[in-house]
Amino acid sequence: MVRFMHYKWLYFLISALVIVPGVISLLLFGLKPSIDFTGGTLWEIRVSSAQSQVNSGSIQKVFGDGGFSAEVQLSGTNQFLISTAPLNSAQRAALTQKLKSLVGTFTETRFETLGPRLGSELLSKAVVAVILAMLLILAYVAYRFRNFLFGVSAILAVFHDTLVLLGVFSLLGHFFGVEVDTLYVTAVLTTISFSVHDTIVVFDRIREIRRRVDISLEAAIDQAVGETLVRSLNNSLTVIFMLIALLVLGGDSLRYFVLALLVGAITGTYSSTFNAAPLLVVLSNLRKKKS
């Protein structure tokens, strides 16, 4: 039997090497919020196939000439999603005329303006949702396994995954201008559930082994990890392959949402086996020393 827990400090070191740069970036630069949180206008237009030579740069220049900073993404065939500052009726009409002079007649498929107050409210709700999810997971896992340390280990692994995801997007935001929006919050919550799902599989196997055989917790964890590792990898790889395909072939509007899910799937798979289980060993040893 492979002694996986013999290398637990190596697993923690690998996690630290991934987390620390992201945490430093979070402290120095934070995240770059989209208009979902800061307020602004989302304007989606579809041009005719005859205007296929129109690109994101030319539309962005129209807004720049009008005195507006805008980000333009290709959201479909001849379809563009424009993010800019809040526009009133007069500004919208003026920009519409300028766009028509560039692309001709176009179809407006979406126009939404979000005020800063509503954006701040969305941000607060997103933070509360993440915290509430973690607390409920802690309580549920601790109750189901009749051991508070199981819950603490699971939630620390989830916290690890959340830090990785936040750190990666802080670095992307600072160096590449990648913004976080409500879809990113969805990806964070999905990562939390994915991580806990795999962790519970490992914890359940630990409990079953200790019911059948009178062995130490560390030996039971080594056996449980050995029995579930291949299953966890196979399960996660099917998700990862699908996300890679979406990342390569999907549209610009979904690119960073898919990237967040991909990062979450990878770190969630790692933490379930190589963070949650070793943390359970460390916390159990600490409790024994105190008692």
N, C-alpha and C positions, 0 to 999 in steps of 0.2 A: 504494500500500500504506500502511495506517495505521501510524504509528510508535507502537505501544502502549507500548514500553519507554521512550519519551521522557518518559512521565508516571509512571514507576515510583515516584518519591518521593511523588506524590499518592496512589497506592495504599497506600503504607506509612502515610501520614498518616491515611487513612480507617480503616485497621486499628487504628492507635494510639488514635484517638478512640473506637473501640468497646471495645478491650481495657482501656485504662487505668482507667475507672470500675469495671470488674469486678475488676481486680487489686487496686485499693484496697479494694473491698468484701471480697475474699478475705482480705487482710491484716488488716483490722479486725474482720470478723465471721465469716469462714470460711463453711462450708456448714452447713446444718441437717440433721443425719443423722436418718433414720427409725429405727424400732425394728429394722429389718434390721441396723443397725450398733450400736445402743445397747442392744438387748435390750427385750423387751416381749411383749405378747399381741396377736395378730390374731384377731378374733372376727367371723365373718360370719353374719348371720341373715337369714331370709326370713319376712316376715309375710304373713298372708292378705290377699287383695284387699279383704276387708271392713274392714281396718285401713289403708286407703290414705291416711287423714288423718295417719298417723304420719309424722314427718319427722326429719331428722338432729338438729335442735335439741332435740327432746323426748327422744330417746335419749341425747344428750349430757348433758342435765340429770339423767337417771337416774344416770349415772356420777358426775356432779359431786356430787349429793346423797349418794352412797355414799363420797365422799372420793377419787375417782379423776379424774384429768385424762384426757380421751379425745378423739380426733378421729374423727368419723363421716362416712363418705362413702356416697353412693348408688351402689351397684355394679351395679344392675339394677332391674327392675320389682319394687317392694316388697322390695328386698334392700339391706341395709346392711352396710358393712365398718367395723368398730370397731377402732381402734388405741389401746391403753392400756398402763399399766405391767403387769409380770408379775403374773398372778393365780394364787393357789393354789386348791385345791379348795373350801375354805370360802368364799372371796371369790367364786368363780365361781357357787357355789350361791346365795349371797345376791343377787348381781346378776341371776341368772336369774329369781328370784322377783319382783324389782322390775320387770324387763322384762316379765314375764308380766302384771303388774298394769297395765302401760301398753298393751301391744300384744296381750294375750291369748296363746294358744298360738302359738309360732313354731317354725320349722324351723332348726336349727343346721347350716349347710353347711360351716363351717370353724372350727376352734379350734386355734391354734398359739401356743406360748409359746417365745420365743427368749431364751436367757440372755445377759448382757453379754459373757461370754467368747467365745461363738460369734459374736456380733455383731462383736467386735473382730477375730476371725479372718477373717470375711467382708470387713471393711474392708481388712485387710492383703492378702488375696488379690486384691481389686479393684485396688489400687494396683499390685501386682506384674503383674497382667494387662495394665494399660495400658502400663507401662514395657516389658514384654517385647514387646508388639505393636509399639511404636515402634522398638525395637532391631532386630527382625526385618525390619520394613519398610525401615529404613535400610540394612541389609546386602543385602536383596534388590534394591532399586532401584539401589544402587551397583554391584552385580554385573551386573545385566541391561544397564545402560547403559555399563558399563566406565569409569565416571567417578564418583569419590567425591562430587564436588560435586552431582551429580544426586540422590544419596541424601540429602545434607545439606539441600538445598533442599526436597526432599519432606518430610523430617521436620520442618523448621522450619515449613512450611505446616500440617502436622498439629498441631504444637505451638500454632500460632496458633488453629486451630479448637478445640482442647481448652481453651485459655485463655478463648476467647469463651464456650464452653458452661459452664465452671466459673463465670466471672464473672456471666453472666446468672442462674444459679441461686443464686449467693451473694446477689445483689441481691433476687431473688424471695424467698429464704429470710428475709432480714432484714426486708423491708418487708411481705411477704404471708404469711410463715410456711410457705412451700413447702419440703417435705422432700425429700432425695435418698435413694433406695433402690437395691436391686439392679437394678431396671429402668432406673434412671438410668445405672448403669454399663454396661448393655447398650447404651443410646443413645450413650454416649461411644465405645465400641468400634465401633459401627456408623458413627458419624461419621468415625472414623479411617479405616475401610476405604473409605467413600464418598469422602472427600477424596483419598486416594491413587489411587483408581480414575480420577478425572478428571485428576489430575496426570500419571499415566502416559500417558494419551491425548495430552496436550500434549507431554510429553517424547518420546514415540515419533515424533510428527510432526516435532519438531525434528531428531531423528536422521535421519529419512528425507530431509528437505530438505537437510541438510548432506552426505548421501551423493550426492545428485543434482547439487547445485550448490555451487560453491566460493564461499561467502559467509561473512560474519562471523557469530558466534554471535548477536549482537543482532538482525541482520537476519533470521536464520533463526527466531528466537523471534517477531519481529513477524509474519512470514508464518504461522508455526504457530498463533499465537493467533488471527489472522484467519480461518484455515481451520477451527479447532475451536470457536470461540466460540459460533456458532449451534447447533452440535450439542450442546455442553455445556448451553446454556440450555434447549434443547428436552428433553433428557434429564432435567434437574433439575426443570423445571416439572411434568412428569408426576408426579414423586414429591411435589413441594410441594403440588400440587392435591389429591392423595389425602390427605396429612397434614392439610391444612386441613379437609377434609370430616370426617376422624376427630376432629379437635379440636373441631369445632362439634357433631357429632352423637354422638360417643362418650360412654361413661360417665365418671363422675368418677374411677374407679380408674385409668383409662388416660390421663387428661387431660395430666398433666405428663410422662409418658413420651412421648406424641405431641408435646408442645411441645418437649421436648429433641431429638427427631428432626428436627422442623421447623427449629429453630435450627441444628442440625448440617448439615442439607441446604443451607440458605442460605449459611452461612459456608464450608462445604466447596466449594460451587460457586464462590464468590468467590475463595477462597485458591488454588485450583488454577490459575487463570488469572492473577490479579492479585497473588499473593504468591510462589508457587513459581517461576514464570517470571522475574519481576524479580529474585528472590533469586539465581537462577542467573546472571544478568547481573552482579549486584553481586559475587558470590563469584568469578566468573571474572576480573573486572577486578582484584580484590584479589590474586588469585594471580599474574596477569601482572605487577602492580607489584612484588610480592615477588621474582619470578624475574628 
